């Protein structure tokens, strides 16, 4: 948007908040710019023309979890969120309450209203993926209207659910209105509607053209409609649940005929919708494919559209086995996970440093574990809709090999040094003193093995010798 970036993601149960981080370089380093408690944030400090890279980390009592996948955005004066209705932002509203005013969260104040109490839709809880929606009833002629925010380029997103629809045809004014600006006659209007067979239609006027989806989107499940219009070419594109349905070319002028747009009906107060609308976002630009996909992905995750779900469950069953300077980790598969991230620390309370990201397997070999210390690990699960909270820290002690000294045989004036065979790449060194800086030399005596021990015989010579095992 203009000098700002709006972010959204799928919420995670049990977290205490979210740490929003930003960088001007892909891959970071990232700086925290906000701590929020809802699964969205607006970066009002962004500057037009600068590309920003964002990650979000869930927070709990142990601190930040693993960063989410990176997303980028470049604010510009032409890319502005003009209208934003979301039912889950309505606080203190009881289930079934009549809605006379649906607040516009874009900051532009274009609330959707209905002054006729008999025609006001209802707020319903747990309508889509556990989230509320506004319920429209065609029998009661429910609708909400707001000032038309766009006329040239635009992109409209609408999350809805219905088991019905209205009428048939192939133009946007013939079905039940979703977001609609139909004006009688051939004029510069536009809109989106739902037919009784579940087809979704979007189009523009003067001349009247429209593009239609496949049927069946009146199946009672949440669906996302995206309608994008480019003024310079007259192109109108329709997407449903992120899938391209088609395009059509119409007029190239401004679409100024309707003074208002209507939710839940045609703008002419006919062809009413029976169904729910949970969220509507309107931009005054034809979003790029990357921008559109990012918006669609966030909304699909939020409302469980087309198989998208919440962030995966926290990984369980994390165990670790020490080896020679390495620790082998494994954990149980987490429901809904597409990948896993592993972090470690030498303290149970952290801070934890990422060791591996986007792991497809439920195992990891840490070759950077600290020998002689207890290494603590957490695992998070991730998918396209977010990142889980971290698993409880699991500690694994990584031993150093012990060096033993024994007399070789009485009267041989030699000693036998031994160490475990699992330390097969450690080097035996000696020094003549421990004065800093210490100079260590490799022992070149022959090495044998017996009873799971390496051993070498060291003659006893005049002077003092100090021995150690060193990792490669």
N, C-alpha and C positions, 0 to 999 in steps of 0.2 A: 504494500500500500504506500501512500505518500508519506515518506519519512517515518515509516514504521513497518514492522513485520509481525503478523499474527501467527502464533504457533498453537498447535493442538496435538494431543496424543491420547492414547487409551490409558485410563486410570488403572492403578494397581491397588488391590485391597491390602490394608494393613500398613501402608506407608504413612509417614508423618508429614510428607511434603515432597516437593520436587525442586532440584537445583538446576536452573536453566543457565547454560553456558554458551559463550559466543566467541568466535574467532574470525579474523579476516583472511585466514589461511586454511585451506582444506587440511584436515588432520590435526589442527591446533598449532600451538597450545591454546586452550580455551580458558576464558576468564568467566567467573560466575557473574551474571548480571541480574539475577532475581531468584528469590525463593518463594514459591507459590504453593498453594494447597489444593487448587483445582487443576484439572488436566488441560490447562490452556494458559497462554500468556501473550501479552502484546508488548513487543520491544519498541517503546516510543523514542529510544535514543538512536535508532538506525537512521542513516543518512541516505538520501536518494543517490543512486548511481554506484553505491558500494555493495559488493557481494559479501554477504555474511554467511558463516557456517555455524550451525547450531547443534548442540547435543543436550540431552536431558538425562539427569540421574535421579532415580528414586532415592528417598532418604528415609532412614529409620534410626533407632537408638544407636546403632553401630556406625552411623555416618552415611556417606554417599555410596550408592551402588555403582555398578558399571555404567558407563555412558551409553546412551542409546546410539543407534546408527545416526550418522551425520546427515543433516538436510541443509540446503542452501537457499537463499532468497536474496533478490536484489530489488530493494524498494525503488519506486519511481513515481513521479507525479501522476502518470497516467494509470497506474495500477492501484486503484483505491477500492477498499471494501465500503460500499455505499449503504448496504442494508444487511442486518444480521438478526434474525429471529431464532432463538433457541429455547425450547421449553424447559430444559434442565437448568436454565439460569433464573427461573422464576422461583423466588423464595417465599415461604409462608403461605403457599396456595394449597388448599385442601383438594382431595380427589373429588372430581365432579363439579368443582366450582365453575361458574360461568366466567368467561373471559371477555372483558370489554376493551382491554388494552394489552397488546403483546409488545413489550418494550423492544426497541431497536438497539442492539448492543454494538452497532458500528460506531456510535458516538455522534451520528448525524441527526438523531432525534425523530426519525420517520417511523413512529410507532404504528402498528396495525391495529385499527380500532373498529368497534361496532357499537353504535349508540342505542340501537334497538335491542332491549333486553331479551325479547322473544327470539332474536336471531343470533344470540351470542353462543359461540362454541364452548366446549367444556374442557377443562384441564383434567387429564387422566394420568395416574401414576402407573409405573411398570408397563408401559405400552410397547416399547421397543428396546430389547436387550437390557431390561431393567430400568430404562430411562423414561421420563414422562413425555407426553405429546399433547397437542391440541386436537380434540376430537370434533369433527364436523358431521352434522346430520342433515342429509338432504331434505328429509321430511320437515325439518324446522327451518329450512332456508338459512342455515348457518353460513356466515362468511366474515372475513376481516379485510379491511381496506387500508392502504397506505399510499402516500404520495409517490408517484413514479420517480425512481431515482436515476434511471438510465434512459438513453435514447439512441446512442450511436453504437459503439462497441460495447458488448457486455457478456458476462458469463453468469448464469443463474444455477445454483445448486438447490435442490429440494429433496428432503428426506420424507417419505410418506409411506403409508400402509393403507390398503383398502381391500375389501372383498367384492367390490362392486365396480362402479364406473357409470358412464352415461352415454347412451346413443352409439352411433357409428358414423364413419366417414373417414376423411383423410385431411381435414383442416383443423387448426387449433381452436376454433370457436364452436366445434360441433360436439365436444365431449364435456365431461365434468371438469371444471376449472381447478387447476392446482395453483399455479401462479399465473395470473391472466390479466391481459390488458385489452381484450376485445372491445372494439367500438363498431357500431352498426355501419354497414356499407363498406366499400373498398377504400381503405384509408391506411395510414401509417401506424398500425397497431402490431401487437405481438402477444404470444402467450404459450402456455403449456396446458394440455388437458389429458384426461384419462377416459378411454372408451369402455363400453360395457364388456368387451371381450378382453380387456386388460392391455390393449395397445396404448402406448404413450405417444402423444403427438405434440410437436413443437414447431412454431412457424412465425412468419411475419406477414404484414399486409402491404398492399399497393406495390406490386400485385400480391394476391393471397397465395402463398406457397407454404408448404410444411413438409416435415420428414416424420415418418412413423416407425415405431419400434415393432418388434415381434409381439404377438399377443401373450397374455398370461401373467401380466404383472399386477393383477388384482387377486393374488393368491393369499392375501392376509399376512404376507411377510414384509419386513422393511425393505424398501428399495430407494435407490438414489438416482434422481434425474439430473443430468447436466445439459444445459442449453447454452450454446456459445454462438454469438453473432458477431461477424466482422463487417463493419459498415462499408469499407472501401470496395469490397467484392460482392456484398450482399449475401455472403455464405452463412448458412445456419446449420450448425452441427448438433446432433443429438447423441448423448451417451446415456446408457442405463446400467447402473451398478458397475461403472467404469468401462463398460464395453461399448465400442462404437456402433451405433445403429444406422447411421447414414447422414448425408448432408444434402442440402438443396440451396439453390441460388435465387434470391429475390431482389427487391429493390435496394438501392445503395444510399438512400436518403436517411435522414434522422426519423426515428419512430416516435413522433411527438403527439399522436392523436389522443391517447389516454392520459388524463390528468392524474389518474391513480392506477394502481394494480390491486388485484383482489386475490386473497387466499381462500380456497374452498368453493369457488364458483367462477363463472364467467364475469368479466367486469361489468357486463350489462345486467347482472343479478338474475341470471338464469343458469340452468345446467349445474346444479349444486352437487358437491362431493359428499359422499358418505365414506369417511375414513379419517385417518390421523395424519397430521403433519407435525414432525418433531423439530425440524430445523430448516431454515432457508438462508442462503448467503447470496448476495448479489454484488458483483464487481463491475466497475465501469470500464472494463477492458476485456478483450478477447484473450483470455489467459493462454500462455504457452502450454504445450503438452506436459512439460515438467511441472509447471505450476498447477495445472488442472489435476494431474495424477496425484500430486501431493495432497491437495484438498480432498479428492475422492478417497484416497487411502485413509486419511484421518477420519473421515465421516463413516466409511465402511467399517473401520475398526470400532469406532464409538458405538455404532448401532447394530453390529453383528450382521452386516449386509453381505450377501453372496458368500457365505461360509467364513467370513472374517470373524474373529473372536477376540476376546480380551488378551492381554499379555499372558504368557504361560505361567504355570504354577512354579513355586519356588522349588528348585532341585532338592531332592532328599537322598539319603543313603550315601553321602560323600565319605569315602575312605581313602587312605593313603598308605603306601608301602615303600619303605626306604630301600635304596640300593646303593650302588657305588657313585656317590656324588649326585644322585638323581632321586626323585620321589615320583612314584607312579600313582596317579589319582584315578578314581573311577566314581561314578554316581549313577543313580537310577534315572531312566528317561523321564522327562517332565512333560506332562500333558500340554499339548499345543506348542511345544518348542520347535523352532527351526534351527537354532544354533545355541551355543553355550559360551560363556565368558568365564575365565578363571582369574582370580586375583590372589595375591599372597602377601604375607607380612611375617616378621619375626616376633610380633606382639599380638596377643589374642584380640586386643581392642583396636588394632590397626595403627596407622593408616595402611590400607591395602593398595598394592600396586598391581595394575593389570599385567597378567602373564601371557594370556592367550585370549583371542577374540574370534567369534564366528566359527567355533569348533562344531563340526557336524557329528562327531562321535561323543559318546559319554565317557571319555577317558582322556587323560593328558599326562605326558611325561615332562616333569619340570627338571630341565637340565641346568637351571640356575639356582637350585635350592642351596641354602647355606649349610655347609657341613658343621657339625658340632653344635647346632642350634635346633630348637623346635620351630618348624615352619608351619604357619597357619594359613589355611586356604578357605576361600569362599567361592561359590559357583552361582552364577545367574543364568537364567534361561531367557532367550529372546525369540521374537518372531516379528513379522511385519507390523504388528500392532503395539509393540512395546517390549519392555524388559522387566523381568520379575524382580522382586526384592532378593537380596543375597541370602544364600543358605547360612546356617550357623557356622562359625569358624571351626574347622577341624585341624588339630595340631598333630604333626608328624615329626618325630625326632630323627634327624639325619646324623648318624654317628660318624666320627672320624676313625680310621683304623688305628688300633692300639699297637704300639711297638714294644715287643718283649725282649728282654736280655737274659740269657742263661749261659752258664759255663759250658763250653763245648765238651770237653773231657778233662778229667783231672790231669794236670801236668802238661797240657798241650799249649799253654800260654795263648789261648784264644777264647773268644766269646761267640755265641750264636745269637744273631738278631732275627726275630721272627715277626711276621704280620699276616693278617688273614688274606686268603687267596682271592676274596672278592675285590680286594684293592689292587687289582692286577695292573693298573696303569699309574699307580703312585710310584714316586721315585725315592730311593733311599739316599739321603745326603749326609755329609759330615762337615763339621767346622772345628777349628782348633781353639777357638775362643768365642765368647758371646759379647765381645765389645762391639758396639755399634759404629759403623755399619758392619753387620755380620756377613762374612763371605762363606757361602756354602759350596761344597764340591760334591759331585755325584760319586757314590760308592760303586766301584767297577768290579768288585768281587763276584764270582759266580753265584747264582741264585738257584736253589732247588726248592722242592715242595714236598710236604709230608703232612698227613692228617689235617688237611684244609688250611695249612700254613705255608707261606713262603719262608725261606730261611737262607741266611748267608753267614759264613764264618769270617770273623774279623780277628786278625792277629793282634795280640796285646803288645803294643810298642811304647817306647818312652813318650811321655807327654800326655796331654789331655785331649780327648776326642768327644765331641757332642754329635748326636745322631738325631735325625728327624725323617719323617715321611712327608713328601710334598706332593700336592695334587698337580696334574699337568696344567 
